[in-house]
Amino acid sequence: MLCLGCGERLTQVTGKVTVDGQEIEGATVTFTSSENASIFSFGVTDASGGYSLQTLRGGAKAIRGTAQGSYLVSIVKKEEEGPPRQDTSTMTIEEKMRYEMSRTSGSMHNRKFIYHVPKKYEVGANSGLTAEVPASGSVVHNFELDSR
């Protein structure tokens, strides 16, 4: 458990993501508060499908952990069809988020994507995935996704 200067305690949230039983690397896992959409945490899966959530604080600094509460969960891994993507393997989480946001800032109407995680999990409010985060300690949330 982390204690921030403001007195807020963060719980360590980790887990694993699979699609049809296969680990998925490079998927973004986002927990968005079901009560306040401005409260969210995120992580990116590693080669084994594992993730650890972080929360952004002032100045876009990522701090490991998640606030207590009920969350809607989205899991996304998609590639835009077209020119090759920039290698993000050496980027920090903050740099990856900025890069992804810059890639998605144009018109979505003319863009085509290849989904490595089914599109139905892209928006937390529609994904059917939820999670509870306790007030302290650590918690594991594994997500076994189905491509059908």
C-alpha positions in Angstrom: 0.0 0.0 0.0 1.3 3.5 -0.9 0.4 6.6 1.0 0.5 9.8 -1.0 1.2 13.2 0.4 -2.5 14.0 0.1 -3.3 11.1 2.5 -4.8 8.9 -0.3 -3.8 5.2 0.0 -3.2 3.2 -3.1 -3.7 -0.5 -3.4 -1.3 -2.6 -5.6 -3.3 -4.2 -8.4 -1.8 -6.8 -10.6 -3.1 -9.6 -12.8 -2.9 -11.4 -16.1 -4.8 -11.1 -19.4 -5.4 -13.9 -21.8 -7.4 -14.2 -25.0 -8.7 -17.7 -25.7 -6.1 -19.0 -23.2 -3.2 -17.2 -24.8 -1.2 -14.5 -23.0 -1.4 -11.2 -24.7 1.6 -8.8 -24.7 1.2 -5.0 -25.1 -2.5 -4.7 -24.2 -3.5 -1.6 -22.2 -5.6 -2.4 -19.1 -7.6 0.5 -17.8 -9.6 0.6 -14.6 -12.1 3.6 -14.6 -14.1 4.4 -11.5 -17.7 3.5 -11.9 -18.6 6.6 -9.8 -16.2 9.2 -11.3 -14.7 8.7 -14.8 -11.9 11.1 -14.0 -10.5 8.5 -11.6 -8.6 5.8 -13.5 -5.5 3.6 -13.4 -3.8 1.8 -16.2 -1.1 -0.7 -17.1 0.4 -2.5 -20.1 0.7 -6.3 -20.3 4.1 -7.9 -20.5 5.1 -11.0 -22.5 3.4 -13.3 -20.0 0.2 -11.2 -20.1 0.9 -9.8 -16.6 0.2 -6.2 -15.7 0.5 -3.8 -12.7 -1.7 -0.7 -12.5 -0.4 2.8 -12.1 -2.3 6.1 -11.4 -1.4 9.4 -12.9 -0.8 12.3 -10.5 0.0 16.0 -11.1 2.4 16.6 -13.9 1.5 13.2 -15.5 3.7 11.3 -13.0 2.7 7.7 -12.8 2.5 6.2 -9.3 2.1 2.5 -8.8 -1.3 1.5 -7.4 -5.0 2.2 -7.5 -7.5 4.0 -5.2 -10.1 1.9 -3.4 -13.4 1.5 -5.3 -15.5 -0.1 -7.9 -14.2 0.0 -11.5 -15.2 -0.6 -15.1 -12.4 -2.3 -16.9 -11.3 -1.9 -20.5 -8.6 -3.9 -22.3 -7.3 -2.8 -25.6 -4.7 -3.9 -28.1 -5.1 -2.7 -31.6 -2.9 -1.6 -34.4 -3.7 0.9 -37.1 -3.5 -0.5 -40.6 -1.0 1.4 -42.7 2.6 2.6 -42.1 4.7 0.8 -39.5 4.4 2.0 -35.9 7.2 3.5 -33.9 9.0 1.0 -31.6 7.7 1.7 -28.1 9.6 -1.0 -26.3 12.1 1.4 -24.7 9.5 4.1 -23.9 8.3 4.8 -20.4 4.6 4.3 -19.7 4.1 8.1 -19.9 5.9 8.3 -23.3 3.8 5.3 -24.6 0.5 7.0 -23.5 1.5 10.3 -25.2 2.5 8.4 -28.3 -0.7 6.4 -28.5 -2.8 9.6 -27.8 -1.0 11.4 -30.7 -1.7 8.4 -33.0 -5.4 8.5 -32.2 -5.9 12.3 -32.4 -7.0 12.3 -36.1 -10.3 11.4 -37.6 -11.4 7.9 -36.5 -13.8 7.6 -39.5 -11.2 6.8 -42.1 -9.0 4.6 -39.9 -8.9 0.8 -39.9 -7.6 -1.2 -37.0 -6.4 -4.8 -36.4 -7.7 -5.9 -33.0 -5.5 -8.3 -31.0 -8.0 -8.0 -28.1 -11.6 -8.2 -29.3 -13.2 -4.8 -29.8 -16.0 -5.6 -27.3 -13.5 -5.0 -24.4 -12.4 -1.6 -25.6 -14.8 0.5 -23.6 -15.2 -0.2 -19.9 -18.9 0.7 -19.8 -19.6 -1.9 -22.5 -17.0 -4.5 -21.8 -18.8 -6.4 -19.1 -15.6 -6.4 -17.1 -15.6 -5.0 -13.6 -13.2 -5.0 -10.6 -13.3 -4.2 -6.9 -10.2 -2.6 -5.3 -10.0 -2.9 -1.5 -8.8 0.0 0.7 -5.3 -1.4 1.3 -2.8 -4.1 0.5 -2.8 -5.8 -2.9 -5.3 -7.6 -5.1 -5.0 -9.7 -8.2 -7.5 -9.4 -11.1 -7.1 -11.8 -13.9 -9.1 -11.5 -17.1 -9.7 -14.5 -19.3 -11.1 -13.0 -22.5 -13.0 -14.8 -25.2 -12.6 -13.8 -28.9 -16.1 -15.0 -29.7 
